[in-house]
């Protein structure tokens, strides 16, 4: 399955994000507001998921 914006509808991207947040929360990792905003950009078709992932990794490396 492709997660690219061009290959997914907004509804599909919402489902992908919901599943990812569910996994995160199940691991006792509550997403920060910054991460939630990045994911919203993916859902809205403004940023590819790969770019969101890179930004999130960069954020946690700086900790």
N, C-alpha and C positions, 0 to 999 in steps of 0.2 A: 504494500500500500504506500502510495506517495502522500506525504504531508505538505507538499508544496501548495502555496496559495492557489496557483493556477489549476491544480488538480482536486481541490476541495471546495465545498460550499461553506458558507458561514456557519451553517448548522453543524456540518461535519467538524469544523474547527472548534466549535463550542464543545462538542462531545469529546474530542481529543484532549482539550484543556481540562474538562471536567474529570476525565479519567486520570490525567496526570496529577491533578490536585488531590484526587482521592488517594492515590498511591502515596503522595507526599504526606498527607495528613495521617494516613495509616501508619507511617513511619515516625510519627510524632514530630514532623517537620512542617510547621505552619508557614506557608509562603508569605513573604513580606509584601507590603503594599507596592514596593518597587517591582517585584517579580509579577505581581498581579497586573500591574499596569503594562508591563512588557507583553504578557500573555494576551491582554486585551488588544494590543496592537496586532498580534498574530490573528486573533479572531476577526478583527476588522479588515484584515487583508493589507495591512500597512508594513508588516515586518515578517520575514520568513521565520519559521520555527527554529531553524539552524542558527539564525542570528540572535534570536531570543536566548537560545541555549548558550551561545558564546558569551553574551552579556551577563547571564546569571552566573556562569562559571567564573568570569572575570570578577564579578562582585564578591563572590565567596573566597576567591584567592586573596583578595585584599584584606580579608579579616585578620 
